[in-house]
Amino acid sequence: MHFDQDLQSIQEMRDAVKRAKEAQLKYMSYSQEQVDEIVKHVAQAAFAKSLELAQMAVEETGMGIVEHKRIKNEVGSMAVYESIKNEKTVGIISEDRVHKITEVAYPYGVVAGIIPTTNPTSTAIFKALISLKTRNAIVVSPHPRAVKCTVEALKVCNEAAVKAGAPEGLIGWISKPSMAATNELMKHRDVNVILATGGGALVRAAYSSGKPAYGVGPGNVPCYIEKSANVSKAAAMIIDSKSFDNGTICATEQSLVVDRNIQQMLIRELKNQGAYFLNTEEKVLVEKVIVLSPGHLNPAIVGQSAVKIAEMAGVQVPADTRVLIAEETRVGKDVPFSIEKLSPLFALYTAENYEEAKEYCLKLLNLGGRGHSLSLHTNDEAVAKEFVLEMPVSRIMVNTLSSIGAVGATTGLMPSLTLGCGSYGGNITSDNVSSRHLINIKRMAYGIKEVTIPKPSSSTSVKEEAAGNQDVENIVDQVIKQVAPAGEVDAKMIADMVNQVIQKYQTN
């Protein structure tokens, strides 16, 4: 019987989730030592295949640079492993003897992993590692244009995990992915949490699935070169970062903002590093290949070299050109150079003063990068502190390569291939997502404070008390009426009435 691809894809996904759930239930009984041994073997196996997987990724997707994808695979495997290897993720993870609180980690269950075409192998390795570290299973939906390399990366991880003692089925995937299968995966009753790395529509679908989800937003990263910066070093890092894997990391610098008094110096240094500045006519030609319609990036340029993009636009540039730059003054969806380009293309904005520089950065972020990242080159700590206080981003990289600095390669940030954008970008977290985001924590708390619970002040209701007060007033009134105009008093009657009053007070 013949089934169409969507049906095959959905059935494959359901089978993978079923196996993953069964495997995860077995994995729940594993100790921290067993888990750590599995994670170690998986990281080492993936690291050993970094070059081979990089070659597969470039060949299949036609994006990026092999040597650079190899580095990303190494970050996604061993750098991630080194950052999580000592974390407690099984059983009792913390005991506070002073406050008498014990914390116990427990997993979500089955993770749905959505993988982008820009970083297909490194992201797959990364998500598999943090899932295994936290005793979760994972089922991956690769990007349709990166299926072979993504599945191969997962096979490397799965083989190493099983060899180290993990149950079969703990790492699963869809080898014939479709949008229908991906959407159903995210809504599947046995999927417990989603790690979504991809386009805006995919992330919104993850958040609309009814499941807990970690998604990311676009990274239209401004790069401000402030007047106190070491211009020569800044230019070298900027070009290295922008050309890294042909700009496919979402934290890569997208637009340059420079102070007027160092602009010419920066332009000279950027040219020395292999940047080509487009003239007015060339800029128009390149703009036509950046977007298909206002605000919509042409996927054909993503991850391509500067030389190839120039050829696509009909512009001749030197063979050693690393980045194309066009001077710009406007920001908007109708300004192609101002959007996120995911390729070695830069807009250059010249600010007349510090306030205008900040304004440019905010406009660029508001266009499509709120919550993600910002790059800053300065030797003025006051400027850095002001930017981190005022800019609506989750991470600011200072005097380093923004692309790989954001993922933890050149900074002390947590190594991660999924960068949260926080509430600025509509995400649940602003962190570099890691293993700690895939565990829940339950807490046992002993009583350490003595309290006295006050008892009600009266056994009678307010209504009864009011009625009693009224009775007493009636009795007193009767006593007064017993005093005759002549001053004669019935002593026995008054005595009886006084006794009634006393009895009333005693019962109240």
SEDREN-655476 format. One record per residue (C-alpha): z, x negated, y negated; residue number from 1; residue in three letters. Coordinates in nm, 3 decimals. Example, Ala and Ser with C-alpha at 12.3 -4.5 7.8 and 13.67 -1.06 7.14 Angstrom:
<atoms>
ATOM         z         x         y    nr   rest
ATOM     0.780    -1.230     0.450     1    ala
ATOM     0.714    -1.367     0.106     2    ser
</atoms>
This chain:
<atoms>
ATOM         z         x         y    nr   rest
ATOM     0.000     0.000     0.000     1    met
ATOM    -0.096    -0.134    -0.342     2    his
ATOM     0.151    -0.124    -0.630     3    phe
ATOM     0.067    -0.208    -0.989     4    asp
ATOM     0.229    -0.512    -1.149     5    gln
ATOM     0.492    -0.315    -1.343     6    asp
ATOM     0.617    -0.149    -1.023     7    leu
ATOM     0.617    -0.480    -0.836     8    gln
ATOM     0.802    -0.644    -1.122     9    ser
ATOM     1.065    -0.368    -1.138    10    ile
ATOM     1.119    -0.376    -0.761    11    gln
ATOM     1.152    -0.755    -0.764    12    glu
ATOM     1.408    -0.727    -1.043    13    met
ATOM     1.611    -0.464    -0.855    14    arg
ATOM     1.614    -0.677    -0.540    15    asp
ATOM     1.724    -0.983    -0.741    16    ala
ATOM     2.007    -0.789    -0.908    17    val
ATOM     2.123    -0.654    -0.570    18    lys
ATOM     2.138    -1.004    -0.424    19    arg
ATOM     2.306    -1.139    -0.737    20    ala
ATOM     2.578    -0.876    -0.726    21    lys
ATOM     2.653    -0.945    -0.360    22    glu
ATOM     2.658    -1.320    -0.422    23    ala
ATOM     2.880    -1.286    -0.728    24    gln
ATOM     3.140    -1.090    -0.532    25    leu
ATOM     3.160    -1.383    -0.288    26    lys
ATOM     3.165    -1.634    -0.575    27    tyr
ATOM     3.474    -1.459    -0.717    28    met
ATOM     3.685    -1.622    -0.447    29    ser
ATOM     3.579    -1.978    -0.539    30    tyr
ATOM     3.836    -2.213    -0.689    31    ser
ATOM     3.795    -2.404    -1.014    32    gln
ATOM     3.726    -2.721    -0.814    33    glu
ATOM     3.453    -2.554    -0.610    34    gln
ATOM     3.292    -2.405    -0.920    35    val
ATOM     3.300    -2.737    -1.105    36    asp
ATOM     3.140    -2.919    -0.814    37    glu
ATOM     2.852    -2.668    -0.806    38    ile
ATOM     2.799    -2.690    -1.182    39    val
ATOM     2.797    -3.069    -1.169    40    lys
ATOM     2.532    -3.078    -0.895    41    his
ATOM     2.313    -2.827    -1.079    42    val
ATOM     2.332    -3.022    -1.407    43    ala
ATOM     2.247    -3.349    -1.233    44    gln
ATOM     1.955    -3.196    -1.045    45    ala
ATOM     1.808    -3.039    -1.359    46    ala
ATOM     1.855    -3.361    -1.555    47    phe
ATOM     1.668    -3.554    -1.286    48    ala
ATOM     1.374    -3.315    -1.320    49    lys
ATOM     1.373    -3.314    -1.702    50    ser
ATOM     1.040    -3.491    -1.741    51    leu
ATOM     0.861    -3.301    -1.465    52    glu
ATOM     0.977    -2.967    -1.607    53    leu
ATOM     0.876    -3.073    -1.959    54    ala
ATOM     0.527    -3.154    -1.838    55    gln
ATOM     0.503    -2.815    -1.667    56    met
ATOM     0.619    -2.635    -1.980    57    ala
ATOM     0.367    -2.801    -2.210    58    val
ATOM     0.085    -2.754    -1.959    59    glu
ATOM     0.160    -2.384    -1.904    60    glu
ATOM     0.245    -2.274    -2.258    61    thr
ATOM     0.024    -2.513    -2.453    62    gly
ATOM     0.317    -2.565    -2.690    63    met
ATOM     0.521    -2.863    -2.791    64    gly
ATOM     0.542    -3.228    -2.689    65    ile
ATOM     0.635    -3.348    -2.339    66    val
ATOM     0.873    -3.623    -2.453    67    glu
ATOM     1.053    -3.382    -2.684    68    his
ATOM     1.080    -3.106    -2.425    69    lys
ATOM     1.228    -3.365    -2.194    70    arg
ATOM     1.504    -3.428    -2.450    71    ile
ATOM     1.568    -3.053    -2.473    72    lys
ATOM     1.595    -3.034    -2.094    73    asn
ATOM     1.843    -3.320    -2.101    74    glu
ATOM     2.050    -3.146    -2.368    75    val
ATOM     2.032    -2.818    -2.174    76    gly
ATOM     2.154    -2.988    -1.857    77    ser
ATOM     2.384    -3.289    -1.892    78    met
ATOM     2.484    -3.246    -2.257    79    ala
ATOM     2.583    -2.887    -2.185    80    val
ATOM     2.762    -2.997    -1.867    81    tyr
ATOM     2.963    -3.263    -2.051    82    glu
ATOM     3.071    -3.003    -2.309    83    ser
ATOM     3.198    -2.750    -2.051    84    ile
ATOM     3.304    -2.960    -1.750    85    lys
ATOM     3.674    -2.966    -1.842    86    asn
ATOM     3.704    -2.601    -1.945    87    glu
ATOM     3.922    -2.378    -1.729    88    lys
ATOM     3.728    -2.070    -1.628    89    thr
ATOM     3.898    -1.966    -1.303    90    val
ATOM     4.237    -1.799    -1.258    91    gly
ATOM     4.524    -1.899    -1.488    92    ile
ATOM     4.373    -2.085    -1.782    93    ile
ATOM     4.672    -2.093    -2.016    94    ser
ATOM     5.051    -2.055    -2.001    95    glu
ATOM     5.256    -2.030    -2.319    96    asp
ATOM     5.614    -2.084    -2.203    97    arg
ATOM     5.759    -2.028    -2.551    98    val
ATOM     5.601    -1.688    -2.604    99    his
ATOM     5.587    -1.613    -2.230   100    lys
ATOM     5.218    -1.525    -2.222   101    ile
ATOM     4.990    -1.613    -1.931   102    thr
ATOM     4.611    -1.594    -1.969   103    glu
ATOM     4.380    -1.537    -1.673   104    val
ATOM     4.000    -1.569    -1.684   105    ala
ATOM     3.769    -1.331    -1.506   106    tyr
ATOM     3.386    -1.309    -1.515   107    pro
ATOM     3.158    -1.036    -1.640   108    tyr
ATOM     2.965    -1.013    -1.312   109    gly
ATOM     2.585    -1.027    -1.334   110    val
ATOM     2.419    -1.181    -1.639   111    val
ATOM     2.070    -1.081    -1.754   112    ala
ATOM     1.901    -1.390    -1.899   113    gly
ATOM     1.597    -1.345    -2.125   114    ile
ATOM     1.402    -1.670    -2.178   115    ile
ATOM     1.162    -1.752    -2.466   116    pro
ATOM     0.823    -1.919    -2.436   117    thr
ATOM     0.917    -2.186    -2.693   118    thr
ATOM     1.200    -2.342    -2.488   119    asn
ATOM     1.140    -2.205    -2.139   120    pro
ATOM     1.291    -2.466    -1.908   121    thr
ATOM     1.581    -2.594    -2.121   122    ser
ATOM     1.703    -2.241    -2.197   123    thr
ATOM     1.681    -2.139    -1.831   124    ala
ATOM     1.886    -2.443    -1.722   125    ile
ATOM     2.141    -2.386    -1.996   126    phe
ATOM     2.193    -2.017    -1.912   127    lys
ATOM     2.221    -2.090    -1.541   128    ala
ATOM     2.487    -2.356    -1.602   129    leu
ATOM     2.713    -2.149    -1.828   130    ile
ATOM     2.682    -1.853    -1.588   131    ser
ATOM     2.779    -2.061    -1.285   132    leu
ATOM     3.068    -2.224    -1.473   133    lys
ATOM     3.220    -1.881    -1.534   134    thr
ATOM     3.168    -1.739    -1.181   135    arg
ATOM     2.891    -1.508    -1.296   136    asn
ATOM     2.558    -1.453    -1.125   137    ala
ATOM     2.239    -1.455    -1.333   138    ile
ATOM     1.901    -1.283    -1.305   139    val
ATOM     1.635    -1.424    -1.537   140    val
ATOM     1.333    -1.259    -1.694   141    ser
ATOM     1.094    -1.538    -1.800   142    pro
ATOM     0.840    -1.503    -2.078   143    his
ATOM     0.504    -1.397    -1.925   144    pro
ATOM     0.337    -1.708    -2.071   145    arg
ATOM     0.599    -1.944    -1.927   146    ala
ATOM     0.665    -1.801    -1.580   147    val
ATOM     0.581    -2.099    -1.361   148    lys
ATOM     0.786    -2.359    -1.549   149    cys
ATOM     1.083    -2.125    -1.598   150    thr
ATOM     1.093    -2.023    -1.232   151    val
ATOM     1.060    -2.387    -1.126   152    glu
ATOM     1.358    -2.481    -1.344   153    ala
ATOM     1.559    -2.200    -1.185   154    leu
ATOM     1.453    -2.307    -0.835   155    lys
ATOM     1.581    -2.659    -0.908   156    val
ATOM     1.914    -2.512    -1.023   157    cys
ATOM     1.938    -2.268    -0.732   158    asn
ATOM     1.860    -2.529    -0.465   159    glu
ATOM     2.126    -2.762    -0.604   160    ala
ATOM     2.381    -2.481    -0.632   161    ala
ATOM     2.332    -2.363    -0.272   162    val
ATOM     2.341    -2.721    -0.145   163    lys
ATOM     2.676    -2.763    -0.323   164    ala
ATOM     2.814    -2.451    -0.155   165    gly
ATOM     2.717    -2.159    -0.380   166    ala
ATOM     2.626    -1.830    -0.213   167    pro
ATOM     2.255    -1.746    -0.183   168    glu
ATOM     2.126    -1.512    -0.455   169    gly
ATOM     2.360    -1.629    -0.730   170    leu
ATOM     2.060    -1.737    -0.939   171    ile
ATOM     1.773    -1.489    -0.940   172    gly
ATOM     1.451    -1.435    -1.133   173    trp
ATOM     1.147    -1.216    -1.180   174    ile
ATOM     0.836    -1.410    -1.079   175    ser
ATOM     0.604    -1.136    -1.210   176    lys
ATOM     0.773    -1.040    -1.536   177    pro
ATOM     0.678    -0.733    -1.736   178    ser
ATOM     0.824    -0.561    -2.040   179    met
ATOM     0.913    -0.262    -1.824   180    ala
ATOM     1.107    -0.478    -1.578   181    ala
ATOM     1.282    -0.667    -1.859   182    thr
ATOM     1.393    -0.344    -2.026   183    asn
ATOM     1.516    -0.201    -1.697   184    glu
ATOM     1.696    -0.525    -1.615   185    leu
ATOM     1.893    -0.501    -1.939   186    met
ATOM     1.990    -0.140    -1.859   187    lys
ATOM     2.054    -0.186    -1.486   188    his
ATOM     2.391    -0.042    -1.382   189    arg
ATOM     2.487    -0.365    -1.203   190    asp
ATOM     2.409    -0.592    -1.501   191    val
ATOM     2.724    -0.659    -1.702   192    asn
ATOM     2.619    -0.877    -1.996   193    val
ATOM     2.294    -0.992    -2.158   194    ile
ATOM     2.195    -1.333    -2.295   195    leu
ATOM     1.885    -1.256    -2.502   196    ala
ATOM     1.683    -1.539    -2.654   197    thr
ATOM     1.351    -1.422    -2.792   198    gly
ATOM     1.183    -1.222    -3.066   199    gly
ATOM     1.349    -0.964    -3.288   200    gly
ATOM     1.221    -0.664    -3.089   201    ala
ATOM     1.361    -0.807    -2.765   202    leu
ATOM     1.700    -0.878    -2.918   203    val
ATOM     1.718    -0.526    -3.064   204    arg
ATOM     1.636    -0.388    -2.719   205    ala
ATOM     1.923    -0.593    -2.574   206    ala
ATOM     2.166    -0.455    -2.831   207    tyr
ATOM     2.039    -0.102    -2.763   208    ser
ATOM     2.084    -0.130    -2.386   209    ser
ATOM     2.442    -0.009    -2.384   210    gly
ATOM     2.559    -0.343    -2.242   211    lys
ATOM     2.753    -0.627    -2.406   212    pro
ATOM     2.484    -0.862    -2.539   213    ala
ATOM     2.454    -1.200    -2.704   214    tyr
ATOM     2.137    -1.212    -2.909   215    gly
ATOM     1.998    -1.438    -3.179   216    val
ATOM     1.810    -1.386    -3.502   217    gly
ATOM     1.518    -1.560    -3.672   218    pro
ATOM     1.578    -1.902    -3.826   219    gly
ATOM     1.389    -1.930    -4.155   220    asn
ATOM     1.588    -2.244    -4.233   221    val
ATOM     1.587    -2.377    -4.594   222    pro
ATOM     1.630    -2.752    -4.639   223    cys
ATOM     1.778    -2.854    -4.975   224    tyr
ATOM     1.738    -3.218    -5.081   225    ile
ATOM     1.994    -3.249    -5.361   226    glu
ATOM     1.964    -3.515    -5.631   227    lys
ATOM     2.243    -3.734    -5.485   228    ser
ATOM     2.072    -3.760    -5.144   229    ala
ATOM     1.942    -4.081    -4.994   230    asn
ATOM     1.580    -3.972    -5.033   231    val
ATOM     1.424    -4.228    -4.799   232    ser
ATOM     1.659    -4.146    -4.510   233    lys
ATOM     1.635    -3.774    -4.580   234    ala
ATOM     1.254    -3.781    -4.568   235    ala
ATOM     1.253    -3.969    -4.238   236    ala
ATOM     1.495    -3.723    -4.076   237    met
ATOM     1.313    -3.419    -4.214   238    ile
ATOM     0.975    -3.526    -4.075   239    ile
ATOM     1.128    -3.629    -3.740   240    asp
ATOM     1.302    -3.294    -3.718   241    ser
ATOM     1.004    -3.081    -3.825   242    lys
ATOM     0.766    -3.255    -3.588   243    ser
ATOM     1.016    -3.247    -3.298   244    phe
ATOM     0.846    -3.048    -3.023   245    asp
ATOM     0.605    -2.927    -3.293   246    asn
ATOM     0.872    -2.716    -3.462   247    gly
ATOM     0.958    -2.482    -3.175   248    thr
ATOM     1.337    -2.492    -3.215   249    ile
ATOM     1.455    -2.195    -3.423   250    cys
ATOM     1.694    -2.416    -3.624   251    ala
ATOM     1.409    -2.639    -3.747   252    thr
ATOM     1.366    -2.672    -4.125   253    glu
ATOM     1.104    -2.425    -4.254   254    gln
ATOM     1.094    -2.483    -4.632   255    ser
ATOM     1.196    -2.774    -4.852   256    leu
ATOM     1.383    -2.723    -5.179   257    val
ATOM     1.412    -3.034    -5.396   258    val
ATOM     1.567    -3.111    -5.735   259    asp
ATOM     1.305    -3.184    -6.001   260    arg
ATOM     1.440    -3.530    -6.088   261    asn
ATOM     1.382    -3.663    -5.731   262    ile
ATOM     1.070    -3.461    -5.646   263    gln
ATOM     0.813    -3.739    -5.687   264    gln
ATOM     1.028    -3.983    -5.494   265    met
ATOM     1.061    -3.732    -5.209   266    leu
ATOM     0.687    -3.660    -5.199   267    ile
ATOM     0.615    -4.033    -5.177   268    arg
ATOM     0.864    -4.082    -4.893   269    glu
ATOM     0.738    -3.776    -4.704   270    leu
ATOM     0.384    -3.914    -4.721   271    lys
ATOM     0.513    -4.247    -4.591   272    asn
ATOM     0.651    -4.058    -4.288   273    gln
ATOM     0.320    -3.891    -4.203   274    gly
ATOM     0.321    -3.575    -4.417   275    ala
ATOM    -0.009    -3.446    -4.554   276    tyr
ATOM     0.001    -3.249    -4.880   277    phe
ATOM    -0.256    -2.971    -4.895   278    leu
ATOM    -0.451    -2.914    -5.215   279    asn
ATOM    -0.509    -2.563    -5.353   280    thr
ATOM    -0.824    -2.494    -5.151   281    glu
ATOM    -0.679    -2.636    -4.829   282    glu
ATOM    -0.361    -2.435    -4.875   283    lys
ATOM    -0.560    -2.110    -4.887   284    val
ATOM    -0.743    -2.202    -4.565   285    leu
ATOM    -0.420    -2.285    -4.380   286    val
ATOM    -0.252    -1.965    -4.506   287    glu
ATOM    -0.522    -1.767    -4.326   288    lys
ATOM    -0.422    -1.913    -3.988   289    val
ATOM    -0.045    -1.887    -4.045   290    ile
ATOM    -0.038    -1.506    -4.045   291    val
ATOM    -0.242    -1.228    -3.890   292    leu
ATOM    -0.106    -0.979    -4.143   293    ser
ATOM     0.162    -1.013    -4.414   294    pro
ATOM     0.488    -1.130    -4.259   295    gly
ATOM     0.348    -1.151    -3.903   296    his
ATOM     0.316    -1.504    -3.767   297    leu
ATOM     0.001    -1.597    -3.579   298    asn
ATOM     0.127    -1.693    -3.229   299    pro
ATOM    -0.170    -1.926    -3.185   300    ala
ATOM    -0.014    -2.184    -3.420   301    ile
ATOM     0.335    -2.183    -3.263   302    val
ATOM     0.422    -2.523    -3.118   303    gly
ATOM     0.087    -2.676    -3.213   304    gln
ATOM     0.046    -3.013    -3.383   305    ser
ATOM    -0.027    -3.049    -3.753   306    ala
ATOM    -0.369    -3.194    -3.675   307    val
ATOM    -0.463    -2.903    -3.449   308    lys
ATOM    -0.350    -2.642    -3.702   309    ile
ATOM    -0.555    -2.819    -3.969   310    ala
ATOM    -0.857    -2.807    -3.738   311    glu
ATOM    -0.802    -2.436    -3.679   312    met
ATOM    -0.809    -2.387    -4.057   313    ala
ATOM    -1.114    -2.606    -4.108   314    gly
ATOM    -0.919    -2.876    -4.293   315    val
ATOM    -0.969    -3.245    -4.225   316    gln
ATOM    -0.653    -3.456    -4.213   317    val
ATOM    -0.575    -3.810    -4.088   318    pro
ATOM    -0.528    -3.836    -3.711   319    ala
ATOM    -0.168    -3.955    -3.753   320    asp
ATOM    -0.062    -3.654    -3.965   321    thr
ATOM     0.272    -3.520    -3.845   322    arg
ATOM     0.341    -3.235    -4.090   323    val
ATOM     0.137    -3.024    -4.334   324    leu
ATOM     0.304    -2.943    -4.667   325    ile
ATOM     0.199    -2.704    -4.945   326    ala
ATOM     0.375    -2.671    -5.279   327    glu
ATOM     0.497    -2.317    -5.341   328    glu
ATOM     0.679    -2.116    -5.609   329    thr
ATOM     0.706    -1.770    -5.454   330    arg
ATOM     0.903    -1.629    -5.159   331    val
ATOM     0.799    -1.316    -4.973   332    gly
ATOM     0.628    -1.165    -4.670   333    lys
ATOM     0.300    -1.196    -4.857   334    asp
ATOM     0.358    -1.572    -4.898   335    val
ATOM     0.263    -1.727    -4.559   336    pro
ATOM     0.425    -2.066    -4.621   337    phe
ATOM     0.762    -1.902    -4.697   338    ser
ATOM     0.814    -1.735    -4.357   339    ile
ATOM     0.942    -1.888    -4.032   340    glu
ATOM     0.643    -2.077    -3.894   341    lys
ATOM     0.767    -2.241    -3.568   342    leu
ATOM     0.519    -2.522    -3.624   343    ser
ATOM     0.498    -2.842    -3.834   344    pro
ATOM     0.421    -2.660    -4.160   345    leu
ATOM     0.637    -2.681    -4.475   346    phe
ATOM     0.656    -2.505    -4.808   347    ala
ATOM     0.788    -2.728    -5.089   348    leu
ATOM     0.983    -2.566    -5.372   349    tyr
ATOM     1.085    -2.766    -5.680   350    thr
ATOM     1.407    -2.652    -5.848   351    ala
ATOM     1.467    -2.718    -6.215   352    glu
ATOM     1.843    -2.716    -6.162   353    asn
ATOM     2.113    -2.668    -5.903   354    tyr
ATOM     2.140    -2.293    -5.958   355    glu
ATOM     1.768    -2.244    -5.904   356    glu
ATOM     1.787    -2.448    -5.584   357    ala
ATOM     2.058    -2.218    -5.451   358    lys
ATOM     1.850    -1.916    -5.553   359    glu
ATOM     1.549    -2.044    -5.358   360    tyr
ATOM     1.766    -2.101    -5.050   361    cys
ATOM     1.909    -1.750    -5.068   362    leu
ATOM     1.565    -1.592    -5.111   363    lys
ATOM     1.434    -1.778    -4.805   364    leu
ATOM     1.733    -1.674    -4.596   365    leu
ATOM     1.706    -1.313    -4.709   366    asn
ATOM     1.340    -1.313    -4.615   367    leu
ATOM     1.423    -1.368    -4.250   368    gly
ATOM     1.690    -1.627    -4.172   369    gly
ATOM     2.026    -1.473    -4.268   370    arg
ATOM     2.306    -1.588    -4.045   371    gly
ATOM     2.117    -1.869    -3.874   372    his
ATOM     2.116    -2.218    -4.024   373    ser
ATOM     2.065    -2.426    -4.338   374    leu
ATOM     1.984    -2.796    -4.376   375    ser
ATOM     2.136    -2.999    -4.660   376    leu
ATOM     2.083    -3.358    -4.770   377    his
ATOM     2.343    -3.471    -5.023   378    thr
ATOM     2.605    -3.736    -5.088   379    asn
ATOM     2.811    -3.498    -5.302   380    asp
ATOM     3.089    -3.342    -5.094   381    glu
ATOM     3.149    -3.076    -5.359   382    ala
ATOM     2.790    -2.955    -5.317   383    val
ATOM     2.830    -2.941    -4.939   384    ala
ATOM     3.154    -2.742    -4.966   385    lys
ATOM     3.002    -2.501    -5.217   386    glu
ATOM     2.705    -2.440    -4.988   387    phe
ATOM     2.917    -2.375    -4.682   388    val
ATOM     3.130    -2.130    -4.881   389    leu
ATOM     2.842    -1.943    -5.041   390    glu
ATOM     2.542    -1.948    -4.807   391    met
ATOM     2.504    -1.658    -4.558   392    pro
ATOM     2.451    -1.882    -4.253   393    val
ATOM     2.650    -1.967    -3.940   394    ser
ATOM     2.588    -2.342    -3.943   395    arg
ATOM     2.495    -2.601    -4.206   396    ile
ATOM     2.364    -2.938    -4.094   397    met
ATOM     2.435    -3.213    -4.348   398    val
ATOM     2.237    -3.539    -4.355   399    asn
ATOM     2.090    -3.498    -4.007   400    thr
ATOM     1.796    -3.346    -3.821   401    leu
ATOM     1.844    -2.972    -3.843   402    ser
ATOM     1.644    -2.887    -3.531   403    ser
ATOM     1.840    -3.086    -3.275   404    ile
ATOM     2.153    -3.109    -3.490   405    gly
ATOM     2.206    -2.734    -3.463   406    ala
ATOM     2.190    -2.743    -3.082   407    val
ATOM     2.449    -3.021    -3.070   408    gly
ATOM     2.234    -3.330    -3.013   409    ala
ATOM     2.318    -3.516    -3.339   410    thr
ATOM     2.632    -3.325    -3.445   411    thr
ATOM     2.966    -3.227    -3.299   412    gly
ATOM     2.852    -2.868    -3.254   413    leu
ATOM     2.871    -2.717    -2.906   414    met
ATOM     2.551    -2.804    -2.714   415    pro
ATOM     2.366    -2.475    -2.675   416    ser
ATOM     2.018    -2.326    -2.659   417    leu
ATOM     2.139    -1.987    -2.790   418    thr
ATOM     2.257    -1.994    -3.152   419    leu
ATOM     2.441    -1.685    -3.277   420    gly
ATOM     2.384    -1.556    -3.629   421    cys
ATOM     2.705    -1.358    -3.675   422    gly
ATOM     2.733    -1.045    -3.887   423    ser
ATOM     2.496    -1.198    -4.144   424    tyr
ATOM     2.220    -1.171    -3.885   425    gly
ATOM     2.341    -0.866    -3.695   426    gly
ATOM     2.481    -1.065    -3.400   427    asn
ATOM     2.814    -1.030    -3.221   428    ile
ATOM     2.894    -1.401    -3.261   429    thr
ATOM     2.819    -1.683    -3.506   430    ser
ATOM     2.892    -1.948    -3.240   431    asp
ATOM     2.669    -2.176    -3.043   432    asn
ATOM     2.691    -1.964    -2.728   433    val
ATOM     2.850    -2.138    -2.430   434    ser
ATOM     3.059    -2.073    -2.119   435    ser
ATOM     3.356    -1.935    -2.314   436    arg
ATOM     3.138    -1.640    -2.415   437    his
ATOM     3.087    -1.542    -2.050   438    leu
ATOM     3.451    -1.499    -1.949   439    ile
ATOM     3.696    -1.222    -2.018   440    asn
ATOM     4.067    -1.300    -2.052   441    ile
ATOM     4.350    -1.081    -1.932   442    lys
ATOM     4.704    -1.151    -2.046   443    arg
ATOM     5.048    -1.109    -1.894   444    met
ATOM     5.325    -1.088    -2.154   445    ala
ATOM     5.703    -1.088    -2.086   446    tyr
ATOM     5.943    -0.917    -2.323   447    gly
ATOM     6.096    -1.176    -2.560   448    ile
ATOM     6.242    -0.956    -2.834   449    lys
ATOM     6.536    -0.717    -2.809   450    glu
ATOM     6.502    -0.392    -3.000   451    val
ATOM     6.730    -0.090    -3.036   452    thr
ATOM     6.557     0.242    -3.037   453    ile
ATOM     6.750     0.479    -3.268   454    pro
ATOM     6.849     0.819    -3.129   455    lys
ATOM     6.792     1.141    -3.322   456    pro
ATOM     7.070     1.193    -3.584   457    ser
ATOM     7.137     1.556    -3.483   458    ser
ATOM     7.098     1.761    -3.168   459    ser
ATOM     7.016     2.071    -3.371   460    thr
ATOM     6.689     2.133    -3.531   461    ser
ATOM     6.645     2.139    -3.907   462    val
ATOM     6.591     2.512    -3.884   463    lys
ATOM     6.920     2.565    -3.696   464    glu
ATOM     7.105     2.342    -3.943   465    glu
ATOM     6.975     2.544    -4.236   466    ala
ATOM     7.083     2.867    -4.063   467    ala
ATOM     7.434     2.723    -4.005   468    gly
ATOM     7.469     2.624    -4.369   469    asn
ATOM     7.375     2.977    -4.466   470    gln
ATOM     7.650     3.118    -4.235   471    asp
ATOM     7.914     2.897    -4.398   472    val
ATOM     7.808     3.011    -4.744   473    glu
ATOM     7.841     3.375    -4.631   474    asn
ATOM     8.194     3.313    -4.501   475    ile
ATOM     8.304     3.146    -4.826   476    val
ATOM     8.157     3.434    -5.022   477    asp
ATOM     8.360     3.679    -4.817   478    gln
ATOM     8.678     3.479    -4.885   479    val
ATOM     8.622     3.498    -5.257   480    ile
ATOM     8.568     3.874    -5.238   481    lys
ATOM     8.904     3.910    -5.062   482    gln
ATOM     9.082     3.798    -5.374   483    val
ATOM     9.176     4.125    -5.541   484    ala
ATOM     9.147     4.168    -5.916   485    pro
ATOM     9.521     4.175    -5.928   486    ala
ATOM     9.541     3.844    -5.747   487    gly
ATOM     9.648     3.989    -5.410   488    glu
ATOM     9.512     3.811    -5.104   489    val
ATOM     9.493     3.912    -4.734   490    asp
ATOM     9.631     3.587    -4.591   491    ala
ATOM     9.549     3.663    -4.226   492    lys
ATOM     9.184     3.739    -4.301   493    met
ATOM     9.140     3.421    -4.505   494    ile
ATOM     9.299     3.216    -4.226   495    ala
ATOM     9.054     3.363    -3.975   496    asp
ATOM     8.760     3.283    -4.205   497    met
ATOM     8.874     2.922    -4.259   498    val
ATOM     8.896     2.877    -3.883   499    asn
ATOM     8.537     3.002    -3.852   500    gln
ATOM     8.421     2.744    -4.108   501    val
ATOM     8.602     2.462    -3.926   502    ile
ATOM     8.447     2.565    -3.596   503    gln
ATOM     8.103     2.560    -3.758   504    lys
ATOM     8.145     2.201    -3.878   505    tyr
ATOM     8.281     2.086    -3.542   506    gln
ATOM     7.986     2.227    -3.349   507    thr
ATOM     7.740     2.071    -3.594   508    asn
</atoms>
